[in-house]
Amino acid sequence: MAEPHPIDIYAGKNLRQLRHDKKMSQEELGQKVGVTFQQIQKYERGLNRMGCGRLFEFAVIFKVSALAFFPEAENEGFLWCAIKHIFSELEPDDQKVVLDVANALVEKIRVKKYANKPC
């Protein structure tokens, strides 16, 4: 059997901490998402990977972002990776629209930030 991936271990530890913070048993959490306490145990130890849907369910239960299950240092990189992937899937015309909106927002922020500052 392969070793658990470090991110699976990290996400599992965060799941366990969130569950403990809510004073919830593995059995109670398992019932909320339709799995056994043994499956929750495996998630918490990083032995079984949590799919996106399951991760989303846990985030809703604990009222946190799904990013709460990942190392903070990775969150920004993860977000940019997701944005780049989604952007790359767009048609060129749609990419141009996104870039135009982004540029307009940058300009708006620049104007707002420096509007009342002396040169």
C-alpha positions in Angstrom: 0.0 0.0 0.0 1.3 3.4 -0.9 2.1 6.0 1.7 -0.5 8.7 2.3 0.1 12.0 0.4 1.3 14.8 2.8 -1.7 16.9 1.7 -4.1 14.1 2.6 -2.5 13.9 6.1 -2.7 17.7 6.5 -6.3 17.8 5.4 -7.2 14.9 7.7 -5.5 16.7 10.7 -7.5 19.8 9.9 -10.7 17.8 9.7 -10.0 16.2 13.1 -9.3 19.6 14.6 -12.5 21.1 13.3 -14.4 18.1 14.5 -12.8 18.4 18.0 -13.5 22.1 18.1 -17.2 21.3 17.6 -17.1 18.5 20.2 -18.4 16.1 17.5 -17.7 12.4 17.5 -16.5 10.6 14.4 -19.8 8.7 14.4 -21.8 12.0 14.5 -19.8 13.5 11.6 -20.1 10.3 9.6 -23.8 10.3 10.0 -24.0 13.9 8.7 -22.2 12.9 5.5 -23.5 9.3 5.2 -20.3 7.3 6.0 -19.1 5.2 8.9 -17.0 6.4 11.7 -14.3 4.1 10.3 -14.3 6.2 7.1 -14.0 9.4 9.1 -11.1 7.8 10.9 -9.3 7.0 7.6 -9.9 10.6 6.4 -8.4 12.0 9.6 -5.4 9.8 9.3 -4.9 10.6 5.6 -5.3 7.0 4.7 -8.3 7.7 2.4 -8.6 10.8 0.2 -11.5 13.1 0.6 -13.1 13.9 -2.8 -14.1 17.4 -3.7 -17.8 16.7 -2.9 -16.9 15.3 0.5 -14.5 18.2 1.3 -17.3 20.6 0.3 -19.7 18.8 2.7 -17.2 19.1 5.6 -16.7 22.8 4.8 -20.4 23.4 5.0 -20.8 21.5 8.2 -18.0 23.4 9.9 -18.8 26.7 8.2 -15.3 27.1 6.8 -13.8 27.5 3.3 -12.7 24.3 1.6 -9.3 26.0 1.6 -9.3 25.5 5.4 -8.2 21.9 4.8 -5.0 22.9 3.0 -1.8 24.6 4.2 -2.2 28.4 4.2 1.0 28.9 2.3 -0.5 26.8 -0.5 -3.9 28.6 -0.6 -2.8 31.5 -2.7 -0.9 29.2 -5.1 -3.9 26.8 -5.2 -6.3 29.7 -6.0 -4.0 31.0 -8.8 -3.6 27.5 -10.2 -7.4 27.2 -10.3 -7.8 30.6 -11.9 -5.2 29.8 -14.6 -6.8 26.5 -15.3 -10.3 28.0 -15.7 -8.9 30.8 -17.8 -7.1 28.4 -20.1 -10.4 26.6 -20.8 -12.0 29.8 -22.0 -12.4 30.7 -25.7 -10.0 33.6 -26.8 -12.9 36.1 -26.9 -13.9 35.2 -23.4 -10.3 35.5 -22.2 -10.2 39.0 -23.6 -13.4 39.9 -21.7 -11.9 38.6 -18.5 -8.7 40.5 -19.0 -10.6 43.7 -19.9 -12.6 43.4 -16.6 -9.4 42.7 -14.6 -7.7 45.7 -16.2 -10.7 47.9 -15.5 -10.7 46.8 -11.8 -6.9 47.5 -11.5 -7.4 50.9 -13.0 -10.3 51.7 -10.6 -8.3 50.7 -7.6 -5.3 52.7 -8.8 -7.4 55.8 -9.4 -9.1 55.4 -6.0 -5.9 54.8 -4.1 -4.0 57.7 -5.6 -6.8 60.2 -6.3 -6.3 62.2 -3.2 -2.5 61.9 -2.8 -0.2 64.7 -3.8 2.4 63.9 -6.4 
